[in-house]
């Protein structure tokens, strides 16, 4: 679905089919023009397909010769990032600028994911290290800068999500030593927790704009998942 102000638009595609664990179409990124990116499961191939929704139409975009593609981020210039599966079903991040694909991997890690991209072309990336934990980075050109949340020590690590379009802020999720999941905001060089009080064990920060407005999800004590929006102040 696309929510613009108070208008909620439901998006469907005939090539997609909701099967166990997918829930149909999922959108993860949107830019200022209202172009959304995400993925679904193709009902014929049963492989994940990347989707771009713009002007009421859906375009399928898949990484060449992949076993599946998921799109998760798009900036105002139309640069797209996401992940693809290789022939062994290992995941790799990628960016798409115009018609040019570029694979993204973190050296010494496995299962790389490129999640978001800002208007300067900086890409948020996370991957699995040799201990099986998540490490997160900001990719600028070919340089990776570590952005692991220090509170993740003793947990499963840090998963980075969305960079703001232009302000330099970033959000994501970290795993505490207790096993709880906590959303976070990196602003002005400092990490701040983002946790819905209704989700005492699991809260995630997924999306972020230049106004420091954050959207995410939490899991209630009953196990149900709900979305939330946070408006922060400096």
Backbone bond lengths (Angstrom), bond angles and torsions (degrees), N, CA, C in turn:
res aa  C-N    CA-C-N  psi(-1)  N-CA   C-N-CA  omega(-1)  CA-C   N-CA-C  phi
1 X - - - 1.459 - - 1.523 109.98 -
2 X 1.333 115.55 152.95 1.457 122.80 175.99 1.527 107.68 -119.21
3 X 1.332 116.78 122.48 1.457 121.86 177.90 1.521 108.59 -108.09
4 X 1.339 116.91 115.12 1.462 123.08 177.57 1.521 107.74 -121.49
5 X 1.324 117.57 106.98 1.459 120.15 -172.03 1.511 109.29 65.72
6 X 1.320 116.55 -117.36 1.462 121.12 176.73 1.524 112.34 -106.65
7 X 1.325 116.11 4.27 1.461 120.13 -178.26 1.527 110.24 -92.90
8 X 1.316 116.15 121.90 1.456 122.62 179.81 1.523 109.31 -109.28
9 X 1.333 116.29 119.51 1.464 122.05 -179.09 1.519 109.49 -110.41
10 X 1.336 116.64 125.28 1.462 121.55 176.73 1.517 109.40 -89.65
11 X 1.326 116.20 133.28 1.462 122.02 -177.12 1.521 109.36 -117.26
12 X 1.318 116.42 128.60 1.466 121.43 176.45 1.521 109.42 -130.56
13 X 1.326 116.09 159.07 1.457 121.14 176.63 1.524 108.41 -140.51
14 X 1.320 116.83 132.17 1.467 120.89 -173.49 1.520 113.74 -68.05
15 X 1.337 117.05 -19.16 1.466 118.39 179.93 1.518 112.25 -84.09
16 X 1.343 116.53 -7.62 1.457 120.32 -177.17 1.518 110.63 -100.39
17 X 1.305 114.34 150.01 1.452 119.85 -178.81 1.522 109.18 -140.79
18 X 1.314 116.53 130.96 1.467 120.35 178.89 1.526 109.62 -76.48
19 X 1.330 116.64 113.46 1.448 120.38 175.04 1.523 107.82 -120.87
20 X 1.302 117.39 174.98 1.462 121.72 -174.32 1.523 111.33 -51.52
21 X 1.336 115.39 123.29 1.452 121.13 175.28 1.512 115.45 89.72
22 X 1.338 119.86 -6.92 1.457 120.27 -176.64 1.521 112.22 -103.95
23 X 1.333 117.85 -43.18 1.452 120.18 -178.67 1.508 113.81 70.44
24 X 1.349 118.99 19.31 1.458 121.15 178.42 1.515 110.82 85.05
25 X 1.363 116.12 -142.52 1.459 121.55 -178.59 1.525 110.53 -75.07
26 X 1.320 115.93 137.54 1.471 121.81 173.41 1.521 108.54 -125.71
27 X 1.335 117.18 127.14 1.458 121.81 173.06 1.526 108.90 -104.19
28 X 1.335 116.52 138.72 1.460 121.06 -178.01 1.520 113.52 -124.11
29 X 1.322 118.05 -16.61 1.455 120.11 -178.45 1.512 111.59 -142.28
30 X 1.339 116.34 150.08 1.466 121.69 177.79 1.518 107.90 -149.78
31 X 1.339 117.04 143.96 1.460 119.65 178.41 1.527 111.05 -107.78
32 X 1.329 117.07 -175.39 1.463 121.05 -174.09 1.526 113.04 -68.28
33 X 1.326 117.35 -18.96 1.464 121.50 177.71 1.522 112.15 -85.31
34 X 1.337 116.73 -3.35 1.455 120.42 -179.31 1.512 114.11 85.34
35 X 1.323 117.74 10.25 1.459 121.55 175.79 1.523 109.04 -79.47
36 X 1.325 116.22 125.01 1.463 121.75 -176.54 1.524 110.05 -111.70
37 X 1.334 115.93 148.88 1.461 120.93 177.60 1.521 109.46 -127.46
38 X 1.320 115.28 149.36 1.458 120.86 -179.93 1.514 110.44 -174.42
39 X 1.329 116.02 -145.04 1.452 119.74 -177.78 1.517 110.51 -164.22
40 X 1.323 114.94 166.66 1.467 121.80 174.14 1.522 108.30 -152.60
41 X 1.316 115.91 175.22 1.463 121.37 174.87 1.532 108.99 -96.77
42 X 1.332 116.41 122.90 1.460 120.72 177.50 1.521 109.67 -67.66
43 X 1.323 117.10 128.35 1.463 121.23 -174.27 1.530 113.36 -68.52
44 X 1.337 117.00 -18.51 1.464 120.03 179.95 1.529 111.88 -94.91
45 X 1.319 116.80 -46.97 1.467 120.04 -176.30 1.518 112.88 -89.45
46 X 1.340 116.69 -18.79 1.463 123.72 -175.02 1.532 112.20 60.20
47 X 1.338 115.91 24.96 1.453 121.84 175.18 1.525 109.94 -106.39
48 X 1.331 116.39 151.70 1.457 120.20 176.23 1.524 110.01 -69.36
49 X 1.337 115.84 136.12 1.454 121.41 177.61 1.519 109.87 -122.70
50 X 1.334 116.82 136.11 1.449 120.94 176.00 1.514 111.08 -75.44
51 X 1.335 116.66 140.01 1.460 121.71 -176.77 1.523 110.91 -126.98
52 X 1.329 116.07 137.84 1.458 123.03 171.22 1.523 107.76 -118.61
53 X 1.341 116.44 124.39 1.460 121.33 -179.37 1.525 108.74 -111.23
54 X 1.340 116.54 121.12 1.457 121.28 -179.08 1.520 109.66 -153.04
55 X 1.327 116.30 133.34 1.459 120.42 177.47 1.508 114.27 59.91
56 X 1.332 116.44 31.36 1.458 120.67 179.36 1.515 114.51 81.14
57 X 1.320 117.97 3.87 1.462 121.66 -178.79 1.527 111.10 -121.05
58 X 1.332 115.50 149.56 1.458 122.18 178.10 1.525 110.07 -109.32
59 X 1.326 115.70 132.39 1.461 122.09 174.23 1.527 108.48 -116.84
60 X 1.327 115.81 132.99 1.468 121.10 178.40 1.521 109.52 -88.68
61 X 1.328 116.91 128.86 1.463 122.36 177.11 1.529 108.59 -129.33
62 X 1.318 116.60 120.23 1.458 121.68 179.86 1.520 110.82 -124.61
63 X 1.340 116.12 142.06 1.456 119.84 175.08 1.527 108.08 -65.37
64 X 1.339 118.35 136.04 1.474 121.02 -175.62 1.525 113.44 -55.04
65 X 1.317 115.42 132.98 1.466 123.83 174.32 1.526 113.21 57.11
66 X 1.312 116.72 33.37 1.463 119.96 -179.36 1.523 111.09 -97.45
67 X 1.331 115.61 164.19 1.459 121.93 175.48 1.525 111.56 -93.27
68 X 1.300 116.77 12.81 1.457 121.94 179.80 1.517 110.36 153.53
69 X 1.337 116.40 147.94 1.457 122.03 -177.36 1.518 109.59 -137.93
70 X 1.334 116.51 137.14 1.457 121.89 174.35 1.525 108.60 -128.69
71 X 1.320 116.96 129.99 1.458 122.40 176.50 1.520 108.48 -100.16
72 X 1.331 117.30 136.69 1.461 119.20 -176.89 1.518 114.56 -132.26
73 X 1.339 118.84 -15.71 1.455 119.47 -178.17 1.511 112.56 -145.45
74 X 1.345 116.16 149.89 1.465 122.12 176.81 1.518 108.23 -150.75
75 X 1.337 117.42 138.25 1.459 119.87 176.92 1.526 110.54 -103.26
76 X 1.322 116.00 -177.99 1.467 119.82 -175.18 1.521 112.91 -71.12
77 X 1.337 117.17 -15.95 1.463 120.71 175.75 1.529 112.09 -87.74
78 X 1.325 116.45 -4.19 1.465 120.66 178.68 1.508 114.42 89.93
79 X 1.349 118.10 6.24 1.465 120.15 175.02 1.525 108.95 -70.68
80 X 1.324 116.86 134.54 1.463 123.21 -174.01 1.518 109.38 -118.14
81 X 1.341 116.36 143.84 1.460 120.94 174.19 1.526 109.45 -131.03
82 X 1.325 115.21 161.51 1.463 120.34 179.35 1.506 110.78 176.86
83 X 1.334 115.34 -151.33 1.460 120.75 178.23 1.514 109.76 -136.42
84 X 1.335 114.73 157.46 1.461 120.73 172.18 1.519 108.88 -136.35
85 X 1.323 115.72 157.72 1.462 122.47 177.46 1.516 109.58 -103.52
86 X 1.349 116.58 133.47 1.461 119.73 177.43 1.527 110.13 -84.89
87 X 1.328 117.38 -169.33 1.468 121.22 -175.12 1.518 112.77 -66.58
88 X 1.348 117.31 -18.60 1.465 121.37 177.13 1.522 111.63 -98.53
89 X 1.343 115.74 4.42 1.466 123.91 -178.04 1.525 113.65 68.88
90 X 1.330 117.18 19.79 1.462 121.11 169.49 1.530 108.08 -79.07
91 X 1.336 116.70 143.61 1.465 119.79 -176.94 1.526 111.65 -93.33
92 X 1.322 114.91 146.82 1.459 123.85 176.73 1.523 107.52 -136.17
93 X 1.311 117.19 143.55 1.450 119.71 174.04 1.524 110.29 -78.47
94 X 1.327 115.67 163.65 1.465 119.33 174.17 1.524 109.86 -156.72
95 X 1.331 114.25 160.63 1.456 121.07 170.26 1.521 108.03 -123.65
96 X 1.326 115.73 153.07 1.465 121.88 177.68 1.517 107.52 -130.56
97 X 1.337 116.23 111.87 1.454 122.27 177.67 1.516 108.21 -115.51
98 X 1.328 116.96 113.59 1.457 119.59 -171.78 1.513 109.35 65.34
99 X 1.317 117.08 -115.56 1.462 121.32 176.68 1.526 111.69 -112.59
100 X 1.335 117.12 11.21 1.461 121.11 -175.23 1.521 111.20 -101.47
101 X 1.340 116.31 118.92 1.457 122.78 175.50 1.529 109.67 -90.26
102 X 1.332 115.98 143.01 1.461 121.30 173.95 1.519 108.53 -135.71
103 X 1.341 117.28 122.55 1.457 121.84 179.64 1.527 109.72 -75.65
104 X 1.345 116.15 147.08 1.460 121.87 -178.74 1.525 108.92 -128.76
105 X 1.332 116.83 124.66 1.455 122.13 175.67 1.522 109.51 -136.12
106 X 1.334 116.61 148.83 1.452 122.18 175.42 1.523 107.64 -99.19
107 X 1.321 116.88 121.78 1.460 121.94 -177.02 1.521 111.16 -59.32
108 X 1.337 116.18 134.32 1.453 121.30 179.40 1.516 114.09 80.47
109 X 1.327 117.31 3.06 1.460 122.76 -179.31 1.531 109.83 -121.85
110 X 1.315 115.95 168.29 1.457 122.04 174.65 1.522 109.20 -124.25
111 X 1.331 115.49 167.09 1.463 122.82 172.91 1.531 112.86 51.40
112 X 1.323 114.86 59.07 1.457 121.40 178.61 1.529 111.19 -75.33
113 X 1.333 115.68 141.05 1.464 122.70 176.88 1.523 108.57 -130.09
114 X 1.321 117.51 129.78 1.463 122.39 169.81 1.522 106.87 -98.85
115 X 1.340 116.73 119.25 1.470 119.37 -170.79 1.519 114.14 -100.51
116 X 1.333 117.98 -50.35 1.459 120.39 -174.87 1.516 111.73 -137.20
117 X 1.338 116.34 163.57 1.456 121.52 179.41 1.522 108.74 -143.49
118 X 1.344 116.82 132.84 1.461 119.09 179.90 1.525 110.58 -93.73
119 X 1.323 116.85 -178.28 1.460 120.19 -174.55 1.526 113.47 -73.44
120 X 1.340 116.63 -11.25 1.457 120.66 173.99 1.526 111.85 -91.84
121 X 1.337 116.80 0.97 1.459 121.18 179.85 1.510 114.73 84.98
122 X 1.344 117.46 7.98 1.464 120.20 176.18 1.527 109.77 -76.72
123 X 1.333 116.35 137.26 1.456 121.90 -171.31 1.525 110.23 -118.35
124 X 1.321 116.97 132.09 1.463 121.04 173.74 1.530 108.79 -85.89
125 X 1.342 114.70 133.59 1.465 121.67 -172.34 1.523 109.10 -137.01
126 X 1.332 116.92 138.65 1.465 119.55 168.59 1.525 109.80 -134.24
127 X 1.348 115.15 156.53 1.463 120.95 -176.24 1.518 108.97 -154.38
128 X 1.327 116.29 167.65 1.462 122.55 -178.97 1.523 110.37 -97.35
129 X 1.342 116.30 126.88 1.461 119.60 -179.64 1.533 110.88 -87.00
130 X 1.345 116.31 -177.38 1.460 120.87 -174.17 1.523 112.92 -66.82
131 X 1.347 116.96 -19.76 1.464 120.85 177.90 1.527 112.23 -87.12
132 X 1.331 116.17 -3.15 1.457 120.14 -179.45 1.514 113.34 87.18
133 X 1.345 117.67 10.04 1.458 121.98 178.91 1.526 110.34 -99.73
134 X 1.340 116.12 165.31 1.458 121.24 179.74 1.524 110.91 -91.62
135 X 1.332 116.22 135.21 1.454 123.13 169.47 1.526 107.90 -117.06
136 X 1.335 116.25 144.46 1.462 120.62 -177.65 1.517 111.33 -122.79
137 X 1.346 114.78 152.96 1.458 121.00 -174.37 1.527 110.70 -148.00
138 X 1.337 114.33 161.27 1.455 122.04 166.73 1.521 106.31 -113.45
139 X 1.333 116.20 121.29 1.458 122.19 -178.21 1.523 109.53 -97.41
140 X 1.332 115.59 118.17 1.461 122.07 176.50 1.526 107.53 -119.69
141 X 1.319 117.19 108.83 1.460 120.18 -172.53 1.512 109.36 65.79
142 X 1.328 117.26 -111.98 1.468 121.44 177.07 1.522 111.31 -113.10
143 X 1.331 117.45 6.17 1.461 121.47 -175.78 1.514 111.75 -100.52
144 X 1.339 116.12 128.01 1.460 122.47 178.54 1.526 109.92 -100.69
145 X 1.326 116.27 127.71 1.468 121.67 175.50 1.518 108.66 -111.67
146 X 1.339 116.53 124.70 1.454 121.13 -178.61 1.526 111.12 -67.89
147 X 1.338 117.04 133.43 1.464 121.00 177.71 1.527 110.57 -132.21
148 X 1.335 116.95 37.77 1.460 120.79 177.73 1.530 110.83 -67.47
149 X 1.322 116.68 135.42 1.455 121.78 178.35 1.528 109.53 -72.04
150 X 1.335 118.75 126.72 1.472 119.99 -177.35 1.522 113.75 -63.02
151 X 1.336 118.52 -21.20 1.459 121.20 179.09 1.527 112.38 -76.04
152 X 1.324 116.55 -5.99 1.465 119.94 -178.75 1.520 112.51 -80.49
153 X 1.320 119.00 -2.77 1.457 121.28 -179.17 1.526 110.91 -59.83
154 X 1.334 115.73 128.50 1.453 120.62 -179.64 1.515 113.70 90.42
155 X 1.349 116.77 -6.20 1.457 120.78 177.66 1.516 110.14 -104.80
156 X 1.324 116.04 -149.34 1.460 120.95 179.78 1.524 112.35 -97.79
157 X 1.335 117.40 5.64 1.456 120.00 176.06 1.512 113.30 106.06
158 X 1.335 114.49 -160.45 1.466 123.18 -174.13 1.515 110.79 -121.69
159 X 1.320 116.34 134.78 1.461 122.02 172.01 1.525 107.89 -113.53
160 X 1.333 116.21 119.99 1.458 120.81 178.85 1.531 108.93 -85.78
161 X 1.324 115.02 145.41 1.462 119.12 177.37 1.522 110.97 -118.51
162 X 1.309 118.88 -102.20 1.458 120.54 -165.62 1.520 113.49 -105.18
163 X 1.333 117.39 132.16 1.458 119.86 167.73 1.527 108.83 -85.01
164 X 1.322 117.81 144.18 1.464 119.40 174.85 1.525 108.38 -64.13
165 X 1.327 118.17 155.13 1.476 119.88 -176.53 1.527 113.84 -56.25
166 X 1.350 117.17 -42.64 1.465 118.60 -171.92 1.524 115.53 -141.72
167 X 1.339 119.62 -10.68 1.466 120.84 -171.07 1.520 114.30 -90.71
168 X 1.330 118.40 -9.37 1.455 121.14 178.13 1.511 115.26 88.20
169 X 1.339 118.00 5.50 1.461 121.46 177.94 1.532 110.30 -86.99
170 X 1.331 115.69 157.49 1.467 121.52 -178.65 1.521 108.28 -143.28
171 X 1.338 117.38 146.34 1.461 119.59 172.16 1.518 110.70 -126.65
172 X 1.344 115.06 173.69 1.458 119.89 -178.70 1.514 111.31 175.21
173 X 1.323 115.91 -158.67 1.463 122.56 -177.24 1.523 109.13 -137.21
174 X 1.326 117.27 140.35 1.455 120.09 172.51 1.527 109.53 -124.99
175 X 1.329 114.66 158.16 1.467 121.63 179.19 1.522 108.61 -105.10
176 X 1.320 116.93 120.87 1.461 121.73 178.18 1.524 110.40 -77.96
177 X 1.337 116.45 165.57 1.459 120.98 -179.10 1.523 111.78 -63.25
178 X 1.328 116.91 -21.77 1.466 121.73 178.27 1.520 112.17 -79.02
179 X 1.333 116.67 -8.42 1.453 121.07 -176.65 1.516 113.27 94.57
180 X 1.346 116.96 -6.48 1.457 120.69 178.48 1.530 110.23 -70.61
181 X 1.349 116.15 152.62 1.455 122.29 175.32 1.524 108.94 -106.25
182 X 1.323 116.58 133.73 1.457 121.66 -178.68 1.524 110.08 -130.99
183 X 1.315 116.02 133.24 1.448 119.64 171.92 1.517 110.52 -73.02
184 X 1.333 116.79 157.05 1.464 120.74 177.70 1.516 110.65 -144.59
185 X 1.317 114.63 156.23 1.458 123.56 173.96 1.514 107.88 -125.66
186 X 1.339 116.91 128.83 1.455 122.00 174.02 1.520 107.43 -102.43
187 X 1.333 115.55 110.97 1.462 121.63 -175.36 1.525 109.07 -138.89
188 X 1.327 116.65 126.93 1.451 120.23 179.74 1.512 113.61 60.72
189 X 1.332 116.84 30.56 1.457 121.16 178.86 1.517 114.74 81.56
190 X 1.335 117.69 2.22 1.458 121.83 -179.47 1.526 110.92 -118.32
191 X 1.349 115.80 147.30 1.455 121.82 177.41 1.530 109.83 -96.67
192 X 1.330 115.44 134.28 1.461 121.72 177.68 1.529 108.79 -124.16
193 X 1.324 116.97 137.68 1.462 120.79 176.79 1.521 110.65 -70.60
194 X 1.334 115.93 142.10 1.467 123.10 173.97 1.514 106.36 -128.74
195 X 1.333 116.70 101.04 1.460 120.72 -175.92 1.519 109.76 -138.78
196 X 1.318 116.92 122.13 1.467 120.44 176.37 1.531 108.87 -68.75
197 X 1.332 117.79 131.07 1.474 119.80 -179.03 1.522 113.83 -62.74
198 X 1.340 116.16 -17.80 1.467 119.63 178.08 1.526 112.36 -83.27
199 X 1.332 115.94 -8.32 1.467 119.94 177.95 1.507 110.13 -120.58
200 X 1.331 117.79 74.45 1.469 121.18 -172.91 1.517 114.49 -62.88
201 X 1.330 117.80 -22.27 1.459 120.81 -177.60 1.526 113.02 -106.89
202 X 1.328 116.43 -33.55 1.466 119.89 -174.68 1.527 110.37 -135.89
203 X 1.331 117.19 114.82 1.460 123.58 170.73 1.518 108.17 -138.25
204 X 1.334 117.26 138.26 1.461 121.69 179.77 1.516 109.89 -126.62
205 X 1.322 116.69 141.58 1.466 122.42 171.76 1.523 107.36 -104.32
206 X 1.319 116.95 116.58 1.462 121.23 -172.52 1.523 114.11 -107.02
207 X 1.343 117.11 -48.95 1.459 120.90 -173.83 1.513 111.83 -119.31
208 X 1.349 116.98 154.35 1.462 121.58 -174.69 1.520 109.55 -153.76
209 X 1.355 116.15 139.09 1.463 119.51 174.46 1.524 111.04 -119.20
210 X 1.324 117.17 -176.73 1.460 121.27 -176.87 1.524 113.41 -73.34
211 X 1.333 117.80 -9.98 1.463 121.79 178.00 1.529 111.80 -92.60
212 X 1.339 116.76 10.10 1.462 123.16 -176.18 1.524 112.30 61.55
213 X 1.327 116.44 30.18 1.460 121.49 172.23 1.523 107.85 -90.98
214 X 1.325 115.93 129.33 1.459 122.34 -175.00 1.521 109.88 -118.98
215 X 1.309 116.68 137.39 1.464 121.01 170.99 1.520 108.45 -117.87
216 X 1.331 115.77 148.26 1.451 120.23 -179.56 1.506 111.51 -164.76
217 X 1.306 115.27 -155.53 1.468 120.09 -177.91 1.518 108.99 -147.19
218 X 1.318 115.78 155.18 1.460 120.41 174.96 1.521 109.04 -139.13
219 X 1.313 115.47 158.09 1.458 122.17 176.98 1.515 108.41 -110.63
220 X 1.332 116.28 124.50 1.461 121.11 -178.55 1.528 110.54 -76.12
221 X 1.314 115.89 172.50 1.464 120.63 179.73 1.525 112.08 -63.93
222 X 1.337 116.20 -20.16 1.470 120.27 178.52 1.518 112.60 -86.17
223 X 1.348 116.40 -7.63 1.458 120.17 179.29 1.514 114.16 97.12
224 X 1.346 117.94 -0.71 1.463 121.25 178.81 1.534 110.03 -81.53
225 X 1.348 116.54 148.26 1.456 121.98 -179.99 1.522 110.80 -105.95
226 X 1.325 116.35 133.66 1.460 122.70 -179.51 1.523 109.68 -131.43
227 X 1.329 116.77 152.81 1.448 121.38 174.29 1.520 111.05 -89.63
228 X 1.341 116.71 158.50 1.461 120.21 174.88 1.523 109.67 -145.97
229 X 1.339 115.38 160.29 1.460 122.83 174.02 1.521 108.14 -128.05
230 X 1.325 115.76 135.09 1.466 121.43 178.64 1.535 108.73 -120.38
231 X 1.327 116.12 129.43 1.460 121.03 172.48 1.523 107.24 -107.70
232 X 1.319 116.17 113.98 1.456 120.53 -174.65 1.526 110.97 -98.04
233 X 1.322 115.70 161.48 1.460 122.35 175.35 1.510 108.85 -130.14
234 X 1.336 115.35 144.65 1.468 119.58 179.81 1.516 110.41 -70.94
